[in-house]
Structure formats: structure tokens, C-alpha cells
Amino acid sequence: MPGKLGIYIHIPFCRSKCDYCDFYSLAGREGRMDDYLKALLVHIRETAALARGYQVDTVYFGGGTPSYFGEKRLRAILSEIGRRFDLSREAEITVECNPDSVDKKMLSRLRRAGVGRISLGVQSCRDEDLADLHRPHDFAQARAAVQAAREAKIRNVSLDFIYGLPHQDMERWKANVEAAIALEPEHLSCYGLKVEEGTPLFRRVERGEAMPDDDQQADMYLWMVDRLAQAGYKQYEISNFARPGFQSRHNLKYWMGRPYIGLGPGAHSDFGGRRYSFVRDLDAYIDGILHGGNIVDESELIPQRERGGEYLMLRLRTTRGIEEWEYRREYFMNFDPIEQKLEEYEHHGWAARQDRRWYFTPTGFLVSNQLIGELLEIQEKAALDTLLPRLRRTAPGDLHHQEDGPGGKN
């Protein structure tokens, strides 16, 4: 049975750059779209040879704004993937879109090319917020985009919203959640705003612009989790909620530690035991692919012990969580000290267990960075405690061996 593989295609083009965005995305570079398409098609052909024996069951176009790249170019990429890879007939194929760059005709063509899922970057139902963030659309366009998707027979629609926006209070956030539910998507991604250094929003905050504090964001988050559950959206990851059967299969690959290949500037991969990424430079990426040159930014082999750390760090982002024998079987490490800490978290209401699986509660998700950091320290200590006795038994000149002498006991 072939291994399963995800493919991520990074489309770095945007109509405009939003104030909070620190992803590798570019406005005003439309003149390089055709050259970028050529480079991607070459890179797909080169990469496919490395993935023989794998079946591609998810394809994700992220950005940037893939819909701004144009449906003809997206269809050309999908066609090349279908020719070069073993693409499953049931593959989940997702395209990120902004509401201003889609219509029924475009989405119908994408659906016929195999796209079954779109992710719309709505972010807020308030036009004032959207203008403040320099989003290129209003909420009426978001509603129209959802309607266009339905008319195009796209049956899996995901919406992105952000909480913790400038000047946002609980009542405004509640209105956003209710507006999202009213659009009846199959999936919702709701992210707490993180002000990234170097962005225009970071400079605005430095100048004193009012932002919700951590406690206010926490209240927004906990209310949202309860409200979405009431509306039939089950939380399956810190920021992701879905109706039954509509979890993002591609994003689950990241959180479950499954292999995926990324293509494009700034794209990351985890494949063949190695994690690597490409340069965050559109021109260098195009020139490197088409004319020869190094496009790899970072590359490293991941040892098994580090994979054990990733298991904790990534799986505990999900409501599936972690399980003792899964951990022992895959990573050959002692789970007991980790479970002792999880029992402590359970006492505080941060963690829970069901059917031998441990997972964080919504309250635990709020402090998950701290909790996971503590678990990683415990894991590292447990690994060293296991390793040191082995080293003592095998190290030449060990004092215990010397004391026993040539005829002594080991």
C-alpha cells in the first residue's frame, strides 16, 4: 500500500498587503506570475521523481492569495500534479481565496479541475475592521463569495476569522462569530491576532494603538469555543472547528507529523526524514529553478528523539492529543514522567483524558505554549536519565568497571 503524501503550493502574490501579515507575500509583482508558473511546473516535474511509491491525498494552495493568481494558472498546476504524481481520486484539494477575487464561473472551473475545498479569508464581518487592516474586500463580498461557492457546487467551504483586532471588544467578536455561523460553512478557522514585529500593525501598536489584552482575548476564545460547539462545529485543533467529516485533512498532516512536500518561495517540507525550506525570495526561486542555482534555505535530518518532541508539541495542538503506548512504540521513551505532569495539569483543568488519550482543554490551549514547553523539558530529562546508564555500562574506563577489576563482576 503506498504511503500518503501532501503537497503544498505557495502562491506569494497578493492584490495588497494587509497590516498584520508577516507571511511571504508580495503586492505589485503581477509581472512575474507567468514566470513563476513556469518555475513551479518545472519544480513539480523534478520533485515527482523523488516521491515514487507515495500517493498524494491532499493538495493545498496557500499564500499570499492563490485565487489572485488566476484559475487558469491554478488549473495548469493541478494538471501537472495529476500527470507527474500518483494523485488520489479522493484527494482533498484546497485553494485559499480572498472574497474579492472569486466568482461562480471561476469556482466552477476550479471544481471541475478537482478543487473540492476553498478557504475564504473573511477575517471580520465589520467593514470598518476590514478597511482598518487594509483588507481588499468588504463583508458583502464575503457573503457573495460564499454564495458563489455554493452555486459552483463547492461543498466544503472554510472561513477564516481573527479575534483580538484593534479596538475589538467582546460584543464585536460575538457579532463576528454569529455572522460566521449564519454563512453556514463546513469549517471555521478562528485565530487570535498576533502582532508580528516588522508589520505595519506592529508600528501602529508601538505608537500606542489600543489592542485587547491577553485576558480579553482569552474571554473571546472561550466564549467562541462554546458557541461554535452549540452550532455544531467541533473543535479539533487550537484554532480550528468543523462539522463532522470536514476537518482539514491537509492541515492534519502537519499536526500529526505526516509527510508533505512544499513548493514555492518560503515553502517548507517534511519528507524522507528531512525537513527543508526554500528561499523567501520570488526572483531567486524562479531563477534558481529555470536557470540553475541553489534554492534551499535550510535543510536538516530530524533524529528520532527530536521527532518525539514534535509528537508532543504538534499532537497536543489537537483535541486528539497523545497516548502512552503510541508514544512508547514510536519513540521508545518513558511516558511516566510526562503522565505525572499531565495529571497535575488535569488537576488545574488544563488537561483531560479519555480512553487512555491525553489532550488539552480549551483553558489548557490558552496556555499551551507554556505547558508544552514544560513537557519538552521533562521529556529531555527523561531521555538523558535513560541514556546515561547506558553510557556508563559501555564507556571504556568507567570507574565501576575499574573497581571490579579484570575478574570482577559487571
C-alpha positions in Angstrom: 0.0 0.0 0.0 1.5 3.4 -1.0 2.4 5.9 1.6 0.3 9.1 1.7 1.7 12.5 0.9 0.5 16.0 1.0 1.6 18.8 -1.4 1.6 22.5 -0.5 1.9 25.1 -3.3 2.8 28.6 -2.1 1.4 31.4 -4.2 3.1 34.6 -2.9 1.1 37.1 -4.9 -1.5 39.5 -3.3 -3.5 42.4 -4.6 -2.4 44.3 -1.5 -0.6 43.6 1.8 -2.6 43.5 5.0 -1.3 45.4 8.0 -0.9 42.3 10.2 0.6 39.9 7.7 4.1 38.6 8.0 3.8 35.7 5.6 5.9 35.7 2.5 3.5 37.6 0.2 4.0 40.3 -2.4 1.9 43.1 -3.8 2.7 44.7 -7.2 4.6 41.7 -8.6 1.9 40.5 -11.2 4.5 40.8 -13.9 6.3 37.7 -12.7 3.2 35.5 -12.5 3.8 33.7 -15.8 7.5 33.1 -15.0 6.5 31.8 -11.6 4.1 29.3 -13.2 6.9 28.0 -15.4 9.2 27.6 -12.5 6.5 25.7 -10.5 5.8 23.3 -13.3 9.5 22.5 -13.7 9.8 22.1 -9.9 6.8 19.7 -9.9 8.4 17.5 -12.5 11.7 17.4 -10.7 10.1 16.7 -7.3 7.8 13.9 -8.6 10.7 11.6 -9.2 11.5 11.7 -5.5 8.0 10.7 -4.5 7.6 7.4 -6.3 5.7 5.0 -4.1 3.7 7.7 -2.5 0.1 8.6 -3.3 -0.9 12.3 -3.0 -4.1 12.6 -1.0 -4.1 16.3 -0.2 -3.1 19.4 -2.2 -3.2 22.8 -0.6 -2.7 26.2 -2.4 -1.8 28.7 0.2 -0.4 32.2 0.1 -0.5 35.0 -0.5 -3.7 34.9 -2.4 -3.9 31.8 -4.7 -7.2 33.0 -6.2 -5.5 36.2 -7.3 -3.0 34.1 -9.3 -5.9 33.1 -11.6 -7.8 29.9 -12.2 -6.0 29.1 -15.5 -2.7 29.0 -13.7 -4.1 27.1 -10.8 -5.6 24.5 -13.2 -2.3 24.2 -15.0 -0.5 23.4 -11.7 -3.2 20.8 -10.8 -3.0 19.2 -14.2 0.8 18.9 -13.9 0.5 17.4 -10.4 -2.0 14.9 -11.8 0.4 13.9 -14.6 3.5 13.6 -12.5 2.3 12.3 -9.1 0.0 9.4 -8.1 -2.9 11.7 -7.3 -5.8 10.0 -5.5 -9.2 10.4 -7.0 -10.5 11.2 -3.5 -7.7 13.8 -2.8 -8.7 16.8 -0.7 -7.7 19.8 -2.9 -7.9 23.2 -1.2 -7.5 26.7 -2.6 -7.2 29.8 -0.3 -9.2 32.7 -1.7 -10.0 36.3 -0.9 -13.6 37.2 -1.4 -12.8 40.0 -3.9 -11.0 37.6 -6.3 -13.6 34.8 -6.9 -16.9 34.4 -8.7 -19.1 31.5 -9.7 -17.5 31.0 -13.1 -14.0 30.8 -11.7 -15.0 28.4 -8.8 -17.0 26.2 -11.2 -13.9 25.8 -13.4 -11.7 25.0 -10.3 -14.2 22.4 -9.1 -14.2 20.7 -12.5 -10.4 20.6 -12.2 -10.6 18.8 -8.9 -10.9 21.5 -6.3 -13.4 20.4 -3.6 -12.5 22.8 -0.8 -12.0 26.6 -0.6 -10.7 28.6 2.3 -12.0 32.2 2.3 -10.1 34.9 4.2 -13.0 36.8 5.7 -11.3 37.9 8.9 -14.2 40.2 10.1 -17.8 41.0 9.4 -17.3 44.7 10.1 -16.3 46.8 7.1 -14.5 49.2 9.5 -12.2 46.4 10.7 -11.5 45.3 7.2 -10.6 48.8 6.0 -8.5 49.3 9.1 -6.5 46.2 8.3 -6.2 47.1 4.6 -8.1 44.0 3.6 -9.1 44.2 -0.2 -12.8 43.4 0.3 -15.9 44.2 2.4 -18.2 41.8 4.1 -20.8 42.0 1.4 -18.2 40.5 -1.0 -17.5 37.7 1.6 -21.2 36.8 1.6 -21.3 36.9 -2.2 -18.2 34.6 -2.4 -19.8 32.0 -0.2 -22.9 32.1 -2.3 -20.8 31.8 -5.5 -19.1 28.7 -4.0 -22.5 27.1 -3.3 -23.7 27.9 -6.8 -20.4 26.4 -8.2 -21.2 23.2 -6.2 -18.2 23.6 -3.8 -19.4 21.5 -0.9 -16.6 22.2 1.5 -16.2 25.9 2.5 -13.9 27.1 5.2 -13.9 30.7 6.6 -11.0 32.4 8.4 -11.8 35.0 11.2 -9.5 36.9 13.5 -10.2 37.9 17.1 -8.2 40.4 19.1 -8.3 43.1 16.4 -7.6 46.7 17.3 -10.4 48.2 19.4 -12.4 44.9 19.3 -14.4 44.1 22.4 -16.5 41.0 23.3 -19.7 42.3 21.7 -18.0 42.9 18.4 -16.4 39.5 18.5 -19.7 37.8 19.3 -21.2 39.6 16.2 -18.4 38.1 14.1 -19.0 34.6 15.3 -22.7 34.9 14.7 -22.1 36.2 11.2 -19.8 33.3 10.5 -22.3 30.8 11.7 -25.0 32.4 9.6 -22.9 31.8 6.4 -23.1 28.0 7.2 -19.6 27.0 6.3 -18.4 23.5 6.9 -15.2 24.6 8.6 -14.0 27.6 10.6 -10.5 28.8 11.4 -10.5 31.4 14.2 -7.1 32.9 15.1 -6.0 35.1 17.9 -4.2 38.1 16.4 -0.5 38.1 17.0 1.2 41.4 16.3 4.4 40.4 14.4 7.5 42.6 14.5 8.1 44.4 11.3 4.5 44.7 10.2 2.6 48.0 9.8 0.3 46.8 12.7 3.4 46.4 14.9 4.4 50.0 14.3 0.8 51.1 15.0 0.8 49.4 18.3 4.2 50.9 19.2 2.6 54.3 18.6 0.0 53.4 21.2 -2.9 52.0 19.3 -5.4 50.2 21.6 -5.5 46.4 21.4 -7.4 43.8 23.5 -5.2 42.4 26.3 -4.5 38.7 26.9 -7.4 38.4 29.3 -9.8 39.9 26.9 -8.6 37.6 24.1 -8.9 34.6 26.4 -12.5 35.5 27.2 -13.2 35.8 23.4 -11.7 32.5 22.8 -13.5 30.5 25.5 -16.9 32.1 24.5 -16.2 31.2 20.9 -15.4 27.5 21.6 -18.7 27.1 23.5 -20.8 29.0 20.9 -19.3 27.0 18.0 -19.9 23.7 19.7 -23.6 24.7 20.2 -23.8 25.4 16.5 -22.4 22.0 15.5 -18.7 22.9 15.0 -16.5 20.6 16.9 -13.1 21.8 17.9 -10.3 19.6 16.6 -7.3 21.9 16.9 -6.5 25.0 18.9 -7.9 27.4 16.2 -9.9 25.0 14.0 -13.5 23.9 14.1 -15.5 21.7 11.7 -18.8 20.0 11.1 -18.5 16.1 11.3 -16.3 14.8 8.4 -15.0 18.3 7.4 -11.7 18.5 9.3 -8.9 19.8 7.1 -7.1 16.6 6.0 -4.1 18.6 4.8 -3.5 20.6 7.9 -3.9 17.5 10.0 -0.8 16.2 8.2 1.2 19.0 9.9 -0.2 18.3 13.3 0.0 14.5 13.1 3.6 14.5 11.8 2.7 13.1 8.3 5.0 13.7 5.3 4.3 16.7 3.0 6.2 18.5 0.2 6.1 22.2 -0.2 6.9 24.1 -3.4 7.5 27.8 -3.8 9.5 30.6 -2.1 9.3 30.2 1.7 7.6 26.8 1.4 8.5 24.1 4.0 8.7 20.3 3.6 8.9 17.3 5.9 9.8 14.4 3.7 12.2 11.4 3.7 13.2 12.1 7.3 14.4 15.6 6.4 12.9 19.0 7.0 13.8 21.7 4.5 12.6 25.0 3.2 13.2 27.2 0.1 14.4 30.8 0.0 11.9 33.5 0.7 12.7 35.4 -2.5 10.5 35.2 -5.6 13.1 36.2 -8.1 15.8 33.9 -6.6 13.4 31.0 -6.6 12.3 31.5 -10.2 15.9 32.0 -11.4 17.2 29.0 -9.4 14.6 26.7 -10.9 14.7 27.9 -14.5 18.5 28.6 -14.8 20.1 26.5 -12.1 21.2 27.5 -8.7 20.6 26.7 -5.0 17.1 27.5 -3.8 17.3 25.6 -0.5 17.3 27.9 2.5 17.5 25.3 5.3 17.7 21.6 5.5 18.2 19.1 8.3 17.8 15.5 9.2 15.5 15.0 12.1 16.7 12.4 14.7 14.1 10.2 16.4 14.4 11.9 19.8 13.5 15.2 18.2 10.5 13.5 16.5 9.4 12.6 20.0 9.4 16.2 20.9 7.4 17.1 17.8 4.9 14.4 18.7 4.2 16.2 22.0 4.3 19.7 20.5 2.1 19.1 17.5 -0.3 16.4 18.7 -1.2 18.5 21.8 -2.4 21.2 19.4 -5.2 18.9 18.6 -8.1 17.5 20.6 -6.9 14.0 19.7 -3.9 14.6 21.9 -1.3 11.9 22.8 -1.4 8.3 24.0 1.1 6.4 26.2 1.6 3.3 24.1 1.6 5.3 20.8 4.5 7.3 22.3 6.4 4.3 23.7 6.0 2.3 20.5 7.1 5.1 18.1 9.8 6.8 20.2 11.0 4.2 22.8 10.8 6.8 25.6 9.4 6.6 29.1 5.9 8.2 29.3 5.6 8.0 33.1 7.1 11.4 34.0 5.1 13.1 31.2 1.9 11.5 32.5 2.7 12.7 36.0 2.8 16.2 34.7 -0.4 15.8 32.7 -2.1 14.6 35.9 -1.0 17.9 37.5 -2.5 19.8 34.5 -5.7 17.8 34.9 -6.0 19.0 38.5 -5.8 22.6 37.2 -8.4 22.0 34.5 -5.8 22.3 31.7 -5.8 18.7 30.5 -8.2 15.8 30.4 -8.1 12.1 29.3 -10.4 9.8 27.6 -9.8 6.2 26.5 -6.1 6.5 27.6 -5.6 9.6 25.5 -4.5 12.9 27.0 -5.5 16.2 25.5 -5.7 19.9 26.5 -9.0 21.5 27.4 -9.9 24.9 25.9 -8.4 26.5 29.0 -5.3 24.5 28.5 -5.0 25.6 24.9 -4.8 29.2 26.1 -1.5 28.4 28.0 -0.4 25.6 25.7 2.9 27.1 24.8 3.9 27.2 28.5 2.6 23.7 29.1 4.2 22.1 26.1 7.5 23.8 27.0 7.4 22.2 30.4 6.6 18.8 28.9 9.5 19.1 26.5 11.9 19.8 29.4 10.6 16.7 31.2 11.0 14.6 28.1 14.6 15.8 27.6 15.4 15.0 31.2 13.8 11.5 30.9 15.8 10.8 27.8 19.0 11.8 29.5 18.2 9.7 32.5 17.7 6.7 30.2 20.8 7.4 28.2 23.4 8.0 30.9 23.2 4.5 32.5 23.8 3.0 29.0 26.8 5.2 28.5 28.2 4.2 31.9 27.8 0.5 31.1 29.6 0.8 27.7 32.1 3.6 28.3 35.7 2.3 28.5 37.5 3.1 31.7 34.2 3.5 33.7 35.0 3.7 37.4 32.7 0.8 38.3 34.4 -1.5 35.8 37.8 -0.4 37.1 36.8 -1.2 40.7 35.6 -4.6 39.7 39.0 -5.4 38.1 39.7 -7.8 35.4 38.0 -10.7 37.1 35.2 -8.7 38.8 31.5 -8.6 38.3 29.8 -6.3 35.8 
